[in-house]
Amino acid sequence: MIDRLARVAEVWQRAAETGEDRISAVHAAYPDRSRRTIQRWISKARTAGLVPPAKPGSNWLRTPSAEAVANALDVPYERLVVALREHADGYLRIGATEERHAREALADGGDR
């Protein structure tokens, strides 16, 4: 696991230097793993001191399916997340943390 975390940190750092999305870069290095697994590895690398600490809220991972729907409907992702949590009655899985981040982004004027 230590070797994997070192490799994750290396890919993460290279992406940071080039301006590439870091999670996407690590995911490209491990395409058979889920984005949530990649995010967990990055978190473990942070804990091990291999990756610098994240800014508060920067490790929030958007739900890819909800992001695709928001893009297709041409609505801000955050508004879609809040609407799904308020009206989907449990049929769609959008977590409370994701809703909180969406509401905070909307409050800060993050409306696309």
Long-range contacts (C-beta under 8 A, 24 or more apart in sequence): 1-44, 2-48, 4-41, 5-41, 5-44, 5-45, 5-48, 5-50, 6-45, 6-50, 8-38, 8-41, 8-42, 8-45, 8-50, 8-51, 9-45, 9-50, 9-51, 12-42, 12-45, 12-51, 13-51, 23-61, 35-61, 35-64, 36-61, 57-101, 57-104, 60-97, 60-98, 60-101, 62-98, 63-93, 63-94, 63-98, 66-92, 66-94, 76-106, 76-110, 76-111, 76-112, 77-102, 77-112, 78-102, 78-103, 78-105, 78-106, 78-110, 78-111, 79-106, 79-111, 82-106
